[in-house]
Amino acid sequence: EDFSSSRLNRFVNEAMASKNRIYGPCKALHYWNCPPNIDFDELKKVFNADVEPIKHVVFTTRERSSSGLVQWENLEDAINCLAMFNHTEIEIEDAKFPYILKLCFSESTIRESGERPPQK
């Protein structure tokens, strides 16, 4: 099928394409569209892989969803988890619809508290 005229095509014109943030592979993954107040242990259960994430940071917890970063020990584990668990359904007991976990590579890894960001 030809999707070039679809309203969901992110590259229809230059203005739309410029809004896409494309980052290379990284051992930290940005996640969004998670249940609000999901904790690190619950998130680890979603990634029911042999290798669990080692760090977690929450960006926002809204009334309806949350987002943040999860980080693995190495790049290969992060790539495998992104491939295996992007668009995973997360069922919540009282929710009308399941949450669809979205993943993408992060711009940077999770820093330890007090650690300074890298100089550009």
N, CA, C and O atoms as a GROMACS GRO file, in nm:
protein
  480
    1GLU      N    1   0.082  -0.119   0.000
    1GLU     CA    2   0.000   0.000   0.000
    1GLU      C    3   0.086   0.125   0.000
    1GLU      O    4   0.200   0.124   0.048
    2ASP      N    5   0.030   0.230  -0.054
    2ASP     CA    6   0.098   0.358  -0.058
    2ASP      C    7   0.048   0.445   0.057
    2ASP      O    8  -0.070   0.482   0.060
    3PHE      N    9   0.136   0.478   0.151
    3PHE     CA   10   0.097   0.559   0.266
    3PHE      C   11   0.148   0.703   0.254
    3PHE      O   12   0.146   0.778   0.352
    4SER      N   13   0.192   0.742   0.137
    4SER     CA   14   0.250   0.875   0.121
    4SER      C   15   0.151   0.988   0.147
    4SER      O   16   0.193   1.097   0.185
    5SER      N   17   0.022   0.965   0.129
    5SER     CA   18  -0.076   1.071   0.154
    5SER      C   19  -0.150   1.053   0.286
    5SER      O   20  -0.245   1.127   0.314
    6SER      N   21  -0.109   0.957   0.366
    6SER     CA   22  -0.173   0.933   0.495
    6SER      C   23  -0.142   1.047   0.592
    6SER      O   24  -0.030   1.098   0.594
    7ARG      N   25  -0.241   1.087   0.671
    7ARG     CA   26  -0.219   1.193   0.770
    7ARG      C   27  -0.125   1.146   0.881
    7ARG      O   28  -0.075   1.228   0.959
    8LEU      N   29  -0.101   1.016   0.891
    8LEU     CA   30  -0.012   0.962   0.992
    8LEU      C   31   0.134   0.956   0.946
    8LEU      O   32   0.221   0.920   1.025
    9ASN      N   33   0.161   0.989   0.822
    9ASN     CA   34   0.297   0.990   0.769
    9ASN      C   35   0.373   1.108   0.830
    9ASN      O   36   0.333   1.223   0.811
   10ARG      N   37   0.481   1.080   0.903
   10ARG     CA   38   0.557   1.185   0.971
   10ARG      C   39   0.651   1.260   0.878
   10ARG      O   40   0.714   1.357   0.921
   11PHE      N   41   0.662   1.219   0.753
   11PHE     CA   42   0.758   1.280   0.662
   11PHE      C   43   0.690   1.340   0.538
   11PHE      O   44   0.751   1.345   0.431
   12VAL      N   45   0.565   1.384   0.550
   12VAL     CA   46   0.489   1.438   0.438
   12VAL      C   47   0.556   1.564   0.383
   12VAL      O   48   0.564   1.582   0.262
   13ASN      N   49   0.603   1.649   0.473
   13ASN     CA   50   0.670   1.772   0.428
   13ASN      C   51   0.786   1.803   0.521
   13ASN      O   52   0.804   1.737   0.624
   14GLU      N   53   0.864   1.902   0.485
   14GLU     CA   54   0.983   1.935   0.563
   14GLU      C   55   0.951   1.979   0.705
   14GLU      O   56   1.023   1.945   0.799
   15ALA      N   57   0.844   2.055   0.721
   15ALA     CA   58   0.806   2.103   0.855
   15ALA      C   59   0.774   1.987   0.947
   15ALA      O   60   0.817   1.987   1.062
   16MET      N   61   0.700   1.889   0.900
   16MET     CA   62   0.666   1.773   0.982
   16MET      C   63   0.790   1.688   1.009
   16MET      O   64   0.809   1.640   1.121
   17ALA      N   65   0.872   1.668   0.909
   17ALA     CA   66   0.992   1.586   0.924
   17ALA      C   67   1.089   1.649   1.024
   17ALA      O   68   1.158   1.577   1.096
   18SER      N   69   1.094   1.782   1.030
   18SER     CA   70   1.188   1.848   1.122
   18SER      C   71   1.149   1.830   1.268
   18SER      O   72   1.232   1.849   1.356
   19LYS      N   73   1.025   1.792   1.296
   19LYS     CA   74   0.980   1.770   1.433
   19LYS      C   75   1.020   1.634   1.487
   19LYS      O   76   1.013   1.610   1.608
   20ASN      N   77   1.062   1.544   1.400
   20ASN     CA   78   1.105   1.411   1.443
   20ASN      C   79   1.241   1.420   1.509
   20ASN      O   80   1.334   1.482   1.456
   21ARG      N   81   1.254   1.358   1.624
   21ARG     CA   82   1.382   1.353   1.693
   21ARG      C   83   1.438   1.213   1.674
   21ARG      O   84   1.388   1.116   1.731
   22ILE      N   85   1.542   1.203   1.596
   22ILE     CA   86   1.600   1.073   1.565
   22ILE      C   87   1.734   1.062   1.638
   22ILE      O   88   1.825   1.141   1.614
   23TYR      N   89   1.744   0.964   1.728
   23TYR     CA   90   1.866   0.942   1.804
   23TYR      C   91   1.921   0.805   1.772
   23TYR      O   92   1.846   0.711   1.743
   24GLY      N   93   2.052   0.794   1.776
   24GLY     CA   94   2.116   0.666   1.754
   24GLY      C   95   2.094   0.574   1.873
   24GLY      O   96   2.046   0.618   1.978
   25PRO      N   97   2.128   0.447   1.858
   25PRO     CA   98   2.110   0.351   1.967
   25PRO      C   99   2.182   0.395   2.094
   25PRO      O  100   2.293   0.450   2.090
   26CYS      N  101   2.118   0.369   2.207
   26CYS     CA  102   2.168   0.408   2.338
   26CYS      C  103   2.119   0.304   2.438
   26CYS      O  104   2.015   0.242   2.415
   27LYS      N  105   2.190   0.285   2.548
   27LYS     CA  106   2.147   0.184   2.644
   27LYS      C  107   2.032   0.232   2.733
   27LYS      O  108   1.982   0.156   2.816
   28ALA      N  109   1.991   0.357   2.716
   28ALA     CA  110   1.873   0.410   2.786
   28ALA      C  111   1.759   0.427   2.685
   28ALA      O  112   1.780   0.476   2.574
   29LEU      N  113   1.640   0.385   2.724
   29LEU     CA  114   1.522   0.398   2.640
   29LEU      C  115   1.424   0.494   2.704
   29LEU      O  116   1.398   0.488   2.825
   30HIS      N  117   1.369   0.582   2.623
   30HIS     CA  118   1.262   0.670   2.668
   30HIS      C  119   1.132   0.592   2.655
   30HIS      O  120   1.107   0.530   2.551
   31TYR      N  121   1.048   0.593   2.758
   31TYR     CA  122   0.918   0.528   2.749
   31TYR      C  123   0.808   0.630   2.775
   31TYR      O  124   0.830   0.729   2.844
   32TRP      N  125   0.691   0.605   2.719
   32TRP     CA  126   0.575   0.688   2.747
   32TRP      C  127   0.449   0.605   2.728
   32TRP      O  128   0.454   0.491   2.681
   33ASN      N  129   0.337   0.665   2.765
   33ASN     CA  130   0.207   0.599   2.761
   33ASN      C  131   0.203   0.478   2.855
   33ASN      O  132   0.151   0.372   2.820
   34CYS      N  133   0.258   0.497   2.975
   34CYS     CA  134   0.252   0.395   3.080
   34CYS      C  135   0.144   0.436   3.180
   34CYS      O  136   0.107   0.553   3.187
   35PRO      N  137   0.094   0.341   3.256
   35PRO     CA  138  -0.002   0.377   3.360
   35PRO      C  139   0.060   0.478   3.457
   35PRO      O  140   0.179   0.473   3.485
   36PRO      N  141  -0.022   0.570   3.507
   36PRO     CA  142   0.033   0.666   3.604
   36PRO      C  143   0.082   0.592   3.728
   36PRO      O  144   0.025   0.491   3.769
   37ASN      N  145   0.187   0.644   3.787
   37ASN     CA  146   0.244   0.589   3.911
   37ASN      C  147   0.295   0.446   3.899
   37ASN      O  148   0.302   0.375   4.000
   38ILE      N  149   0.330   0.401   3.780
   38ILE     CA  150   0.392   0.270   3.766
   38ILE      C  151   0.530   0.277   3.833
   38ILE      O  152   0.604   0.372   3.811
   39ASP      N  153   0.563   0.177   3.913
   39ASP     CA  154   0.694   0.180   3.980
   39ASP      C  155   0.794   0.092   3.904
   39ASP      O  156   0.758   0.022   3.809
   40PHE      N  157   0.920   0.098   3.948
   40PHE     CA  158   1.028   0.030   3.877
   40PHE      C  159   1.006  -0.121   3.874
   40PHE      O  160   1.031  -0.185   3.771
   41ASP      N  161   0.959  -0.180   3.984
   41ASP     CA  162   0.936  -0.325   3.987
   41ASP      C  163   0.826  -0.366   3.889
   41ASP      O  164   0.837  -0.469   3.822
   42GLU      N  165   0.720  -0.286   3.880
   42GLU     CA  166   0.613  -0.317   3.784
   42GLU      C  167   0.664  -0.303   3.641
   42GLU      O  168   0.628  -0.382   3.553
   43LEU      N  169   0.747  -0.201   3.618
   43LEU     CA  170   0.802  -0.182   3.484
   43LEU      C  171   0.894  -0.298   3.446
   43LEU      O  172   0.894  -0.340   3.331
   44LYS      N  173   0.971  -0.349   3.542
   44LYS     CA  174   1.057  -0.465   3.515
   44LYS      C  175   0.973  -0.586   3.472
   44LYS      O  176   1.016  -0.664   3.387
   45LYS      N  177   0.855  -0.601   3.531
   45LYS     CA  178   0.767  -0.712   3.494
   45LYS      C  179   0.719  -0.700   3.349
   45LYS      O  180   0.701  -0.801   3.281
   46VAL      N  181   0.698  -0.578   3.303
   46VAL     CA  182   0.659  -0.556   3.163
   46VAL      C  183   0.770  -0.606   3.071
   46VAL      O  184   0.744  -0.670   2.970
   47PHE      N  185   0.895  -0.574   3.108
   47PHE     CA  186   1.010  -0.622   3.032
   47PHE      C  187   1.049  -0.760   3.084
   47PHE      O  188   1.154  -0.777   3.144
   48ASN      N  189   0.963  -0.857   3.061
   48ASN     CA  190   0.986  -0.991   3.116
   48ASN      C  191   1.094  -1.065   3.038
   48ASN      O  192   1.076  -1.178   2.993
   49ALA      N  193   1.206  -0.998   3.024
   49ALA     CA  194   1.320  -1.054   2.950
   49ALA      C  195   1.419  -1.116   3.048
   49ALA      O  196   1.406  -1.102   3.170
   50ASP      N  197   1.517  -1.183   2.993
   50ASP     CA  198   1.622  -1.242   3.077
   50ASP      C  199   1.705  -1.134   3.147
   50ASP      O  200   1.759  -1.157   3.256
   51VAL      N  201   1.716  -1.018   3.084
   51VAL     CA  202   1.798  -0.910   3.138
   51VAL      C  203   1.707  -0.794   3.176
   51VAL      O  204   1.637  -0.738   3.091
   52GLU      N  205   1.708  -0.757   3.303
   52GLU     CA  206   1.624  -0.648   3.352
   52GLU      C  207   1.695  -0.514   3.338
   52GLU      O  208   1.818  -0.509   3.336
   53PRO      N  209   1.618  -0.405   3.329
   53PRO     CA  210   1.680  -0.273   3.331
   53PRO      C  211   1.747  -0.249   3.467
   53PRO      O  212   1.706  -0.307   3.568
   54ILE      N  213   1.849  -0.163   3.469
   54ILE     CA  214   1.923  -0.139   3.594
   54ILE      C  215   1.888  -0.005   3.658
   54ILE      O  216   1.911   0.014   3.778
   55LYS      N  217   1.833   0.088   3.580
   55LYS     CA  218   1.799   0.220   3.633
   55LYS      C  219   1.664   0.265   3.575
   55LYS      O  220   1.620   0.218   3.470
   56HIS      N  221   1.602   0.357   3.648
   56HIS     CA  222   1.471   0.407   3.607
   56HIS      C  223   1.456   0.549   3.657
   56HIS      O  224   1.494   0.580   3.770
   57VAL      N  225   1.402   0.635   3.574
   57VAL     CA  226   1.375   0.772   3.613
   57VAL      C  227   1.239   0.810   3.555
   57VAL      O  228   1.212   0.780   3.439
   58VAL      N  229   1.154   0.875   3.632
   58VAL     CA  230   1.022   0.917   3.584
   58VAL      C  231   1.029   1.064   3.547
   58VAL      O  232   1.077   1.146   3.625
   59PHE      N  233   0.980   1.098   3.427
   59PHE     CA  234   0.974   1.239   3.385
   59PHE      C  235   0.846   1.303   3.434
   59PHE      O  236   0.847   1.403   3.505
   60THR      N  237   0.736   1.243   3.394
   60THR     CA  238   0.607   1.302   3.428
   60THR      C  239   0.512   1.192   3.469
   60THR      O  240   0.513   1.081   3.416
   61THR      N  241   0.430   1.225   3.565
   61THR     CA  242   0.319   1.138   3.600
   61THR      C  243   0.196   1.226   3.593
   61THR      O  244   0.172   1.311   3.679
   62ARG      N  245   0.121   1.204   3.492
   62ARG     CA  246  -0.002   1.279   3.475
   62ARG      C  247  -0.117   1.195   3.529
   62ARG      O  248  -0.099   1.081   3.571
   63GLU      N  249  -0.232   1.254   3.526
   63GLU     CA  250  -0.350   1.182   3.574
   63GLU      C  251  -0.375   1.058   3.490
   63GLU      O  252  -0.423   0.956   3.540
   64ARG      N  253  -0.341   1.066   3.360
   64ARG     CA  254  -0.376   0.956   3.271
   64ARG      C  255  -0.260   0.868   3.227
   64ARG      O  256  -0.282   0.754   3.188
   65SER      N  257  -0.135   0.918   3.233
   65SER     CA  258  -0.021   0.837   3.189
   65SER      C  259   0.109   0.891   3.248
   65SER      O  260   0.112   0.998   3.308
   66SER      N  261   0.217   0.813   3.229
   66SER     CA  262   0.348   0.856   3.277
   66SER      C  263   0.454   0.827   3.171
   66SER      O  264   0.430   0.751   3.077
   67SER      N  265   0.570   0.890   3.188
   67SER     CA  266   0.681   0.868   3.097
   67SER      C  267   0.811   0.880   3.174
   67SER      O  268   0.814   0.931   3.286
   68GLY      N  269   0.920   0.832   3.111
   68GLY     CA  270   1.050   0.840   3.177
   68GLY      C  271   1.156   0.767   3.098
   68GLY      O  272   1.143   0.746   2.978
   69LEU      N  273   1.263   0.728   3.168
   69LEU     CA  274   1.373   0.654   3.108
   69LEU      C  275   1.395   0.523   3.184
   69LEU      O  276   1.377   0.517   3.305
   70VAL      N  277   1.432   0.421   3.110
   70VAL     CA  278   1.482   0.296   3.169
   70VAL      C  279   1.615   0.267   3.103
   70VAL      O  280   1.633   0.294   2.984
   71GLN      N  281   1.708   0.214   3.180
   71GLN     CA  282   1.843   0.193   3.127
   71GLN      C  283   1.889   0.051   3.155
   71GLN      O  284   1.864  -0.005   3.261
   72TRP      N  285   1.959  -0.005   3.056
   72TRP     CA  286   2.015  -0.140   3.068
   72TRP      C  287   2.166  -0.131   3.087
   72TRP      O  288   2.226  -0.025   3.068
   73GLU      N  289   2.224  -0.242   3.124
   73GLU     CA  290   2.368  -0.249   3.147
   73GLU      C  291   2.447  -0.223   3.018
   73GLU      O  292   2.553  -0.161   3.022
   74ASN      N  293   2.394  -0.271   2.905
   74ASN     CA  294   2.467  -0.252   2.779
   74ASN      C  295   2.372  -0.226   2.663
   74ASN      O  296   2.251  -0.245   2.675
   75LEU      N  297   2.427  -0.182   2.555
   75LEU     CA  298   2.351  -0.143   2.436
   75LEU      C  299   2.272  -0.259   2.377
   75LEU      O  300   2.157  -0.242   2.337
   76GLU      N  301   2.333  -0.376   2.369
   76GLU     CA  302   2.266  -0.492   2.309
   76GLU      C  303   2.136  -0.526   2.383
   76GLU      O  304   2.035  -0.556   2.319
   77ASP      N  305   2.138  -0.522   2.515
   77ASP     CA  306   2.018  -0.551   2.593
   77ASP      C  307   1.909  -0.448   2.566
   77ASP      O  308   1.791  -0.483   2.554
   78ALA      N  309   1.947  -0.322   2.558
   78ALA     CA  310   1.849  -0.215   2.530
   78ALA      C  311   1.787  -0.233   2.391
   78ALA      O  312   1.666  -0.217   2.375
   79ILE      N  313   1.869  -0.264   2.292
   79ILE     CA  314   1.818  -0.285   2.156
   79ILE      C  315   1.721  -0.401   2.152
   79ILE      O  316   1.614  -0.392   2.092
   80ASN      N  317   1.757  -0.512   2.218
   80ASN     CA  318   1.669  -0.629   2.221
   80ASN      C  319   1.536  -0.597   2.288
   80ASN      O  320   1.431  -0.639   2.241
   81CYS      N  321   1.540  -0.524   2.399
   81CYS     CA  322   1.416  -0.490   2.469
   81CYS      C  323   1.330  -0.395   2.388
   81CYS      O  324   1.208  -0.407   2.388
   82LEU      N  325   1.392  -0.301   2.319
   82LEU     CA  326   1.314  -0.212   2.234
   82LEU      C  327   1.243  -0.293   2.124
   82LEU      O  328   1.125  -0.271   2.097
   83ALA      N  329   1.316  -0.384   2.063
   83ALA     CA  330   1.257  -0.465   1.955
   83ALA      C  331   1.147  -0.558   2.007
   83ALA      O  332   1.046  -0.579   1.939
   84MET      N  333   1.165  -0.612   2.126
   84MET     CA  334   1.070  -0.709   2.179
   84MET      C  335   0.949  -0.646   2.248
   84MET      O  336   0.840  -0.704   2.245
   85PHE      N  337   0.964  -0.529   2.310
   85PHE     CA  338   0.858  -0.479   2.397
   85PHE      C  339   0.797  -0.346   2.356
   85PHE      O  340   0.706  -0.297   2.423
   86ASN      N  341   0.843  -0.285   2.246
   86ASN     CA  342   0.777  -0.164   2.198
   86ASN      C  343   0.634  -0.201   2.158
   86ASN      O  344   0.612  -0.301   2.090
   87HIS      N  345   0.540  -0.121   2.199
   87HIS     CA  346   0.396  -0.140   2.173
   87HIS      C  347   0.337  -0.257   2.251
   87HIS      O  348   0.240  -0.319   2.208
   88THR      N  349   0.396  -0.287   2.366
   88THR     CA  350   0.340  -0.390   2.454
   88THR      C  351   0.217  -0.335   2.526
   88THR      O  352   0.218  -0.222   2.574
   89GLU      N  353   0.113  -0.416   2.533
   89GLU     CA  354  -0.008  -0.376   2.606
   89GLU      C  355   0.012  -0.396   2.755
   89GLU      O  356   0.063  -0.500   2.798
   90ILE      N  357  -0.028  -0.297   2.834
   90ILE     CA  358  -0.024  -0.306   2.979
   90ILE      C  359  -0.168  -0.295   3.029
   90ILE      O  360  -0.229  -0.188   3.022
   91GLU      N  361  -0.220  -0.405   3.077
   91GLU     CA  362  -0.358  -0.408   3.127
   91GLU      C  363  -0.362  -0.353   3.269
   91GLU      O  364  -0.279  -0.388   3.352
   92ILE      N  365  -0.459  -0.267   3.295
   92ILE     CA  366  -0.483  -0.213   3.428
   92ILE      C  367  -0.628  -0.245   3.463
   92ILE      O  368  -0.719  -0.231   3.381
   93GLU      N  369  -0.647  -0.289   3.584
   93GLU     CA  370  -0.777  -0.342   3.626
   93GLU      C  371  -0.896  -0.252   3.595
   93GLU      O  372  -0.993  -0.298   3.536
   94ASP      N  373  -0.891  -0.125   3.633
   94ASP     CA  374  -1.007  -0.037   3.615
   94ASP      C  375  -1.003   0.047   3.488
   94ASP      O  376  -1.089   0.133   3.468
   95ALA      N  377  -0.906   0.025   3.403
   95ALA     CA  378  -0.892   0.105   3.281
   95ALA      C  379  -0.985   0.052   3.172
   95ALA      O  380  -1.005  -0.069   3.158
   96LYS      N  381  -1.041   0.143   3.095
   96LYS     CA  382  -1.131   0.106   2.986
   96LYS      C  383  -1.054   0.036   2.874
   96LYS      O  384  -1.102  -0.060   2.814
   97PHE      N  385  -0.933   0.085   2.847
   97PHE     CA  386  -0.847   0.029   2.743
   97PHE      C  387  -0.709   0.001   2.801
   97PHE      O  388  -0.671   0.063   2.900
   98PRO      N  389  -0.633  -0.092   2.741
   98PRO     CA  390  -0.496  -0.113   2.790
   98PRO      C  391  -0.406   0.003   2.749
   98PRO      O  392  -0.432   0.071   2.649
   99TYR      N  393  -0.301   0.026   2.826
   99TYR     CA  394  -0.198   0.121   2.787
   99TYR      C  395  -0.108   0.051   2.686
   99TYR      O  396  -0.080  -0.068   2.700
  100ILE      N  397  -0.064   0.124   2.584
  100ILE     CA  398   0.029   0.069   2.485
  100ILE      C  399   0.164   0.134   2.511
  100ILE      O  400   0.185   0.251   2.478
  101LEU      N  401   0.257   0.058   2.569
  101LEU     CA  402   0.390   0.109   2.602
  101LEU      C  403   0.464   0.145   2.474
  101LEU      O  404   0.475   0.065   2.382
  102LYS      N  405   0.516   0.268   2.470
  102LYS     CA  406   0.594   0.314   2.356
  102LYS      C  407   0.738   0.334   2.401
  102LYS      O  408   0.763   0.386   2.509
  103LEU      N  409   0.831   0.291   2.317
  103LEU     CA  410   0.974   0.300   2.348
  103LEU      C  411   1.051   0.362   2.232
  103LEU      O  412   1.015   0.342   2.116
  104CYS      N  413   1.156   0.435   2.264
  104CYS     CA  414   1.250   0.483   2.162
  104CYS      C  415   1.384   0.507   2.231
  104CYS      O  416   1.391   0.515   2.353
  105PHE      N  417   1.490   0.518   2.152
  105PHE     CA  418   1.621   0.545   2.210
  105PHE      C  419   1.620   0.685   2.270
  105PHE      O  420   1.555   0.776   2.219
  106SER      N  421   1.692   0.700   2.378
  106SER     CA  422   1.702   0.827   2.448
  106SER      C  423   1.818   0.909   2.392
  106SER      O  424   1.910   0.855   2.330
  107GLU      N  425   1.811   1.037   2.415
  107GLU     CA  426   1.920   1.125   2.375
  107GLU      C  427   2.043   1.102   2.463
  107GLU      O  428   2.156   1.120   2.418
  108SER      N  429   2.020   1.061   2.589
  108SER     CA  430   2.132   1.039   2.680
  108SER      C  431   2.097   0.931   2.780
  108SER      O  432   1.982   0.888   2.790
  109THR      N  433   2.198   0.887   2.855
  109THR     CA  434   2.177   0.786   2.958
  109THR      C  435   2.134   0.853   3.089
  109THR      O  436   2.136   0.976   3.100
  110ILE      N  437   2.094   0.774   3.185
  110ILE     CA  438   2.054   0.826   3.315
  110ILE      C  439   2.180   0.856   3.395
  110ILE      O  440   2.264   0.769   3.416
  111ARG      N  441   2.191   0.979   3.441
  111ARG     CA  442   2.307   1.020   3.521
  111ARG      C  443   2.281   0.993   3.668
  111ARG      O  444   2.166   0.994   3.714
  112GLU      N  445   2.387   0.970   3.741
  112GLU     CA  446   2.377   0.959   3.887
  112GLU      C  447   2.348   1.097   3.942
  112GLU      O  448   2.388   1.197   3.882
  113SER      N  449   2.281   1.106   4.055
  113SER     CA  450   2.252   1.238   4.112
  113SER      C  451   2.383   1.309   4.142
  113SER      O  452   2.476   1.250   4.196
  114GLY      N  453   2.389   1.435   4.107
  114GLY     CA  454   2.509   1.512   4.128
  114GLY      C  455   2.608   1.505   4.013
  114GLY      O  456   2.701   1.586   4.006
  115GLU      N  457   2.589   1.410   3.922
  115GLU     CA  458   2.680   1.398   3.808
  115GLU      C  459   2.650   1.509   3.708
  115GLU      O  460   2.534   1.540   3.681
  116ARG      N  461   2.753   1.567   3.656
  116ARG     CA  462   2.735   1.677   3.560
  116ARG      C  463   2.710   1.623   3.420
  116ARG      O  464   2.768   1.522   3.382
  117PRO      N  465   2.623   1.690   3.343
  117PRO     CA  466   2.602   1.647   3.206
  117PRO      C  467   2.728   1.663   3.122
  117PRO      O  468   2.810   1.750   3.152
  118PRO      N  469   2.745   1.581   3.018
  118PRO     CA  470   2.864   1.593   2.934
  118PRO      C  471   2.872   1.728   2.865
  118PRO      O  472   2.770   1.784   2.824
  119GLN      N  473   2.993   1.781   2.853
  119GLN     CA  474   3.014   1.910   2.786
  119GLN      C  475   3.012   1.890   2.635
  119GLN      O  476   3.069   1.794   2.583
  120LYS      N  477   2.946   1.980   2.565
  120LYS     CA  478   2.938   1.971   2.419
  120LYS      C  479   3.039   2.060   2.353
  120LYS      O  480   3.046   2.065   2.231
   0.00000   0.00000   0.00000
